[in-house]
Amino acid sequence: MVKYAGPDGSAETAEVTSLRGRRFSVLRMARLLAVSTSGYYAWRKRAVAPEPTPRQQRRADLAVKILDAHADSDGTYGSPRVTTDLE
């Protein structure tokens, strides 16, 4: 069961508007969900990033290479052979 977090009691006025138009305090939601407010803001910043990070791009490129190697083998190569092909 979720504990009641009580009123914020702080000067922080950051709010989130839900899909139904209701407004909720970020600090209060963070308390209820047992997460940090800085974690919420970091997640929000990543969610609206215009382009992938270099790491995300490398992972996406690798995924394409793996899928191509697997498809070239007509689906018969497993991870050991695909790894050997990519080296």
GROMACS elastic network, one bead per residue, 0.5 to 0.9 nm:
[ bonds ]
;  ai    aj funct       b0    kb
    2     5     6  0.88417   500
    2    32     6  0.69145   500
    2    33     6  0.83112   500
    3     6     6  0.89740   500
    3    32     6  0.68466   500
    4    31     6  0.89832   500
    4    32     6  0.71082   500
    5     8     6  0.78337   500
    5    28     6  0.66032   500
    5    29     6  0.85434   500
    5    31     6  0.62772   500
    5    32     6  0.59930   500
    6     9     6  0.84992   500
    6    28     6  0.78616   500
    7    10     6  0.85699   500
    7    28     6  0.74843   500
    8    11     6  0.83521   500
    8    12     6  0.82915   500
    8    25     6  0.80171   500
    8    27     6  0.68938   500
    8    28     6  0.60439   500
    9    12     6  0.86420   500
   10    13     6  0.81508   500
   10    27     6  0.88501   500
   12    15     6  0.88774   500
   12    25     6  0.84185   500
   12    26     6  0.86664   500
   12    27     6  0.76112   500
   13    25     6  0.69929   500
   13    26     6  0.82131   500
   13    27     6  0.86799   500
   14    24     6  0.85185   500
   14    25     6  0.60704   500
   14    26     6  0.59081   500
   14    27     6  0.77460   500
   15    23     6  0.61227   500
   15    24     6  0.52793   500
   15    26     6  0.53450   500
   15    27     6  0.83356   500
   16    22     6  0.82307   500
   16    23     6  0.55231   500
   16    24     6  0.52325   500
   16    25     6  0.63578   500
   16    26     6  0.63818   500
   17    20     6  0.79018   500
   17    21     6  0.57277   500
   17    22     6  0.55490   500
   17    24     6  0.63906   500
   17    25     6  0.89908   500
   18    21     6  0.52042   500
   18    22     6  0.53205   500
   18    23     6  0.62542   500
   18    24     6  0.76370   500
   19    22     6  0.74592   500
   20    23     6  0.89686   500
   24    27     6  0.87564   500
   24    28     6  0.75500   500
   24    29     6  0.71422   500
   25    28     6  0.52690   500
   25    29     6  0.62370   500
   25    30     6  0.85789   500
   26    29     6  0.51852   500
   26    30     6  0.60507   500
   26    31     6  0.86300   500
   26    37     6  0.68869   500
   26    40     6  0.82684   500
   27    30     6  0.51556   500
   27    31     6  0.63189   500
   27    32     6  0.87860   500
   27    36     6  0.83712   500
   27    37     6  0.63096   500
   28    31     6  0.51330   500
   28    32     6  0.62664   500
   28    33     6  0.86414   500
   29    32     6  0.50770   500
   29    33     6  0.60616   500
   29    34     6  0.82864   500
   29    35     6  0.84351   500
   29    37     6  0.87261   500
   30    33     6  0.51873   500
   30    34     6  0.57331   500
   30    35     6  0.50056   500
   30    36     6  0.58258   500
   30    37     6  0.58365   500
   30    40     6  0.77897   500
   31    35     6  0.64908   500
   31    36     6  0.76461   500
   31    37     6  0.85494   500
   32    35     6  0.79840   500
   33    36     6  0.88166   500
   35    38     6  0.86218   500
   35    39     6  0.69664   500
   35    40     6  0.76319   500
   36    39     6  0.51393   500
   36    40     6  0.65674   500
   36    41     6  0.89054   500
   37    40     6  0.50524   500
   37    41     6  0.63516   500
   37    42     6  0.86326   500
   38    41     6  0.51187   500
   38    42     6  0.60814   500
   38    43     6  0.85446   500
   39    42     6  0.50509   500
   39    43     6  0.60942   500
   39    44     6  0.85556   500
   40    43     6  0.51191   500
   40    44     6  0.61548   500
   40    45     6  0.86267   500
   41    44     6  0.50066   500
   41    45     6  0.61285   500
   41    46     6  0.86541   500
   42    45     6  0.51197   500
   42    46     6  0.62817   500
   42    47     6  0.86176   500
   43    46     6  0.51462   500
   43    47     6  0.60603   500
   43    48     6  0.88502   500
   44    47     6  0.50405   500
   44    48     6  0.65241   500
   44    49     6  0.88161   500
   45    48     6  0.56041   500
   45    49     6  0.64146   500
   46    49     6  0.52011   500
   46    50     6  0.89594   500
   47    50     6  0.87762   500
   48    51     6  0.88711   500
   49    52     6  0.71422   500
   49    53     6  0.86204   500
   52    55     6  0.78596   500
   52    56     6  0.56335   500
   52    57     6  0.59813   500
   53    56     6  0.51465   500
   53    57     6  0.62027   500
   53    58     6  0.86958   500
   54    57     6  0.50581   500
   54    58     6  0.61950   500
   54    59     6  0.86631   500
   55    58     6  0.51315   500
   55    59     6  0.62279   500
   55    60     6  0.86193   500
   56    59     6  0.51468   500
   56    60     6  0.61692   500
   56    61     6  0.86419   500
   57    60     6  0.50773   500
   57    61     6  0.61495   500
   57    62     6  0.85910   500
   58    61     6  0.50903   500
   58    62     6  0.61379   500
   58    63     6  0.85911   500
   59    62     6  0.50812   500
   59    63     6  0.61330   500
   59    64     6  0.87266   500
   60    63     6  0.50665   500
   60    64     6  0.63807   500
   60    65     6  0.88037   500
   61    64     6  0.52222   500
   61    65     6  0.63994   500
   61    66     6  0.87720   500
   62    65     6  0.50549   500
   62    66     6  0.61567   500
   62    67     6  0.86074   500
   63    66     6  0.51123   500
   63    67     6  0.61620   500
   63    68     6  0.85605   500
   64    67     6  0.51745   500
   64    68     6  0.60950   500
   64    69     6  0.86228   500
   65    68     6  0.50933   500
   65    69     6  0.61425   500
   65    70     6  0.85801   500
   65    86     6  0.76930   500
   66    69     6  0.51848   500
   66    70     6  0.61613   500
   66    71     6  0.85464   500
   66    79     6  0.89037   500
   66    82     6  0.66930   500
   66    83     6  0.82204   500
   66    86     6  0.77691   500
   67    70     6  0.51244   500
   67    71     6  0.60321   500
   67    72     6  0.85101   500
   68    71     6  0.50561   500
   68    72     6  0.59836   500
   68    73     6  0.86693   500
   69    72     6  0.51219   500
   69    73     6  0.64896   500
   69    74     6  0.89717   500
   69    75     6  0.87353   500
   69    77     6  0.79916   500
   69    82     6  0.61417   500
   69    85     6  0.72797   500
   69    86     6  0.79404   500
   70    73     6  0.53406   500
   70    74     6  0.66895   500
   70    75     6  0.52826   500
   70    76     6  0.70981   500
   70    77     6  0.58184   500
   70    78     6  0.74596   500
   70    79     6  0.88188   500
   70    82     6  0.66773   500
   71    74     6  0.50585   500
   71    75     6  0.54176   500
   71    76     6  0.83676   500
   71    77     6  0.85969   500
   72    75     6  0.73663   500
   72    76     6  0.89766   500
   72    77     6  0.88452   500
   73    76     6  0.55517   500
   73    77     6  0.58517   500
   74    77     6  0.77848   500
   75    78     6  0.79828   500
   77    80     6  0.77796   500
   77    81     6  0.56777   500
   77    82     6  0.62039   500
   78    81     6  0.57309   500
   78    82     6  0.61240   500
   78    83     6  0.85516   500
   79    82     6  0.50742   500
   79    83     6  0.58845   500
   79    84     6  0.84978   500
   80    83     6  0.51978   500
   80    84     6  0.62909   500
   80    85     6  0.87314   500
   81    85     6  0.61184   500
   81    86     6  0.86281   500
   82    86     6  0.62167   500
   82    87     6  0.88108   500
   83    86     6  0.51759   500
   83    87     6  0.64148   500
   84    87     6  0.53731   500
